[in-house]
Amino acid sequence: MSETDSTPAHVGVLGGGRMGAGIAHAFLLAGSSVTVIERDDTAAAAASDRVLDSVDASIDRGTALEEATSYRARFVTGTDVSSFAACDLVIEAVPEDIALKIDALTRVEKQLTPGAALASNTSSISIDELAAVLEDPERFLGMHFFNPVPASTLVEIVRGATTGPALIDDARGWVRALGKTPIVVADAPGFASSRLGVAIGLEAIRMLEEGVASAEDIDAAMTLGYKHPVGPLRLTDIVGLDVRLGIAEYLAAHLGARFEPPALLRRLVAEGHLGRKSGRGFYEWDA
Ligand SMILES: NC(=O)c1ccc[n+]([C@@H]2O[C@H](COP(=O)([O-])OP(=O)(O)OC[C@H]3O[C@@H](n4cnc5c(N)ncnc54)[C@H](O)[C@@H]3O)[C@@H](O)[C@H]2O)c1
């Protein structure tokens, strides 16, 4: 982080679920005021609990240095997107559904002041496709945070064809000010992280299918041989086989047959073996 890096004074987050709450937490700890807007009062209350619980946990761990009251004074939740008029940056983190995101982004953009930036935390939807519905696409970019946000140090900044160059520089500084590392990626399917991660995961499944080695030994090849923190098959179990199948199908449609999902992946998903969340994938998982 350089001395000039800082986060925007006021950040808005649309959707305070798993990712939105993590993003709100990150900007609060970095000194911004944060407004989280949810779809209804119940969801707004749940988002508030998620954010404040994780702020309290950071205070307990000693990674948040201010008093709890100081963070609370800079944090509000609500249900009315007109509150985003006060924000310098709004990050959309509603579920991964293009129609939902288009509706959300067009509603949010109408509230923004001319200089405010707008970002999507989408993990797979084309930034250019979303930008096409905006009145001012220069102010729009992808900011792909990773899960769980507090423990993840990478943010993929996705540069759309119409994203303003100065906005990319600003976003790099915001990410550094969060204590994270930015990488800048063009708007290509799977960006950098999903494309590489899924490529290794699919090849590992094909190797298992072909009897090259056991799941444990394939994973050990990468954890011990290449120092990956988790092997590709165990990671597929953690992410969810159905989630990875969906991404592979999307990448195969856009980038070609090299991302074609292996038959073993399709079979396990069809049988309901989705990985950790269902109790079985490439490994058995205890409840
Ligand atoms: N979960 C992950 O591992 C992960 C990682 C990186 C990126 N992402 C992306 O982040 C985005 C959000 O994912 P998530 O896992 O946090 O989902 P989530 O379901 O946990 O949270 C989504 C939130 O959006 C709210 N919401 C729905 N419609 C809304 C609306 N119209 N207005 C305001 N709020 C609304 C929901 O109430 C919910 O709280 C998706 O685009 C996803 O692809 C997820």
The ligand as a MOL file (V3000), in Angstrom:
LIG
                    3D

  0  0  0     0  0            999 V3000
M  V30 BEGIN CTAB
M  V30 COUNTS 44 48 0 0 0
M  V30 BEGIN ATOM
M  V30 1 N -20.0600 -17.0110 -2.4460 0
M  V30 2 C -18.8960 -16.9810 -3.1030 0
M  V30 3 O -18.0120 -17.8230 -2.9020 0
M  V30 4 C -18.6180 -15.8680 -4.0940 0
M  V30 5 C -17.2970 -15.5150 -4.3870 0
M  V30 6 C -17.0370 -14.4460 -5.2650 0
M  V30 7 C -18.1030 -13.7770 -5.8570 0
M  V30 8 N -19.3860 -14.1680 -5.5740 0 CHG=1
M  V30 9 C -20.4810 -13.4210 -6.2090 0
M  V30 10 O -21.0090 -12.4980 -5.2730 0
M  V30 11 C -22.4000 -12.2820 -5.5410 0
M  V30 12 C -23.2030 -12.5430 -4.2820 0
M  V30 13 O -22.9610 -13.8650 -3.8610 0
M  V30 14 P -23.2010 -14.3420 -2.3390 0
M  V30 15 O -22.5560 -15.6690 -2.2200 0
M  V30 16 O -22.8710 -13.2400 -1.4030 0 CHG=-1
M  V30 17 O -24.8060 -14.5410 -2.3520 0
M  V30 18 P -25.8060 -14.4940 -1.1130 0
M  V30 19 O -27.0160 -15.2210 -1.5680 0
M  V30 20 O -25.1220 -14.9110 0.1470 0
M  V30 21 O -26.1590 -12.9330 -0.9570 0
M  V30 22 C -26.9340 -12.2310 -1.8640 0
M  V30 23 C -27.7040 -11.1640 -1.0860 0
M  V30 24 O -28.3660 -10.3240 -2.0280 0
M  V30 25 C -29.6290 -9.9890 -1.4670 0
M  V30 26 N -30.5150 -9.5800 -2.5550 0
M  V30 27 C -31.1710 -10.3510 -3.4590 0
M  V30 28 N -31.8580 -9.5730 -4.3040 0
M  V30 29 C -31.6490 -8.2870 -3.9240 0
M  V30 30 C -32.0930 -7.0390 -4.4130 0
M  V30 31 N -32.8940 -6.9470 -5.4630 0
M  V30 32 N -31.6680 -5.9210 -3.7690 0
M  V30 33 C -30.8500 -5.9940 -2.6950 0
M  V30 34 N -30.3900 -7.1660 -2.2090 0
M  V30 35 C -30.7820 -8.2880 -2.8140 0
M  V30 36 C -30.0830 -11.2620 -0.7450 0
M  V30 37 O -31.0620 -10.9730 0.2140 0
M  V30 38 C -28.7610 -11.7490 -0.1460 0
M  V30 39 O -28.5590 -11.2490 1.1540 0
M  V30 40 C -22.7410 -13.1920 -6.7230 0
M  V30 41 O -22.6210 -12.4720 -7.9120 0
M  V30 42 C -21.6660 -14.2690 -6.6460 0
M  V30 43 O -21.3990 -14.8820 -7.8970 0
M  V30 44 C -19.6700 -15.1720 -4.6930 0
M  V30 END ATOM
M  V30 BEGIN BOND
M  V30 1 1 1 2
M  V30 2 2 2 3
M  V30 3 1 2 4
M  V30 4 1 4 5
M  V30 5 2 4 44
M  V30 6 2 5 6
M  V30 7 1 6 7
M  V30 8 2 7 8
M  V30 9 1 8 9
M  V30 10 1 8 44
M  V30 11 1 9 10
M  V30 12 1 9 42
M  V30 13 1 10 11
M  V30 14 1 11 12
M  V30 15 1 11 40
M  V30 16 1 12 13
M  V30 17 1 13 14
M  V30 18 2 14 15
M  V30 19 1 14 16
M  V30 20 1 14 17
M  V30 21 1 17 18
M  V30 22 2 18 19
M  V30 23 1 18 20
M  V30 24 1 18 21
M  V30 25 1 21 22
M  V30 26 1 22 23
M  V30 27 1 23 24
M  V30 28 1 23 38
M  V30 29 1 24 25
M  V30 30 1 25 26
M  V30 31 1 25 36
M  V30 32 1 26 27
M  V30 33 1 26 35
M  V30 34 2 27 28
M  V30 35 1 28 29
M  V30 36 1 29 30
M  V30 37 2 29 35
M  V30 38 1 30 31
M  V30 39 2 30 32
M  V30 40 1 32 33
M  V30 41 2 33 34
M  V30 42 1 34 35
M  V30 43 1 36 37
M  V30 44 1 36 38
M  V30 45 1 38 39
M  V30 46 1 40 41
M  V30 47 1 40 42
M  V30 48 1 42 43
M  V30 END BOND
M  V30 END CTAB
M  END
